[in-house]
Amino acid sequence: MSRVALAATPRALLDLYCLEPGQAQRPHTHAEQDKIYVVLEGTARVSLDGVEETAGPGEVVLARAGIAHGVVNDGPGRLLLLVVVAPPPPHA
């Protein structure tokens, strides 16, 4: 999985995630941050607190603060996601 930092302010972080077929971001939590996944290309299988949903191009998935979330590309092509994290995590 590749992550490209696109922009950051004290209130929000904007990244581009690229996952090749079979790649995943393991489930994790952010106690203080909401994360928004916007699917640009491909199909994302997103886990939110153990419940999975699928999203395609133009669709949005919101992982609220404190909810375990992760994403998998189990499709045949590349998955591109625009990702917003607000507020940015301390390490950003």
Buried (B, 14 or more C-beta within 10 A) or exposed (E): BEEEEEEEEEEBBBBBBBBEEEBBBEBEBBEEBBBBBBBBEBBBBBBBEEEEEBBEEEBEBEBEEEBBBBBBBBBEEBBBBBBBBBBBEEEE
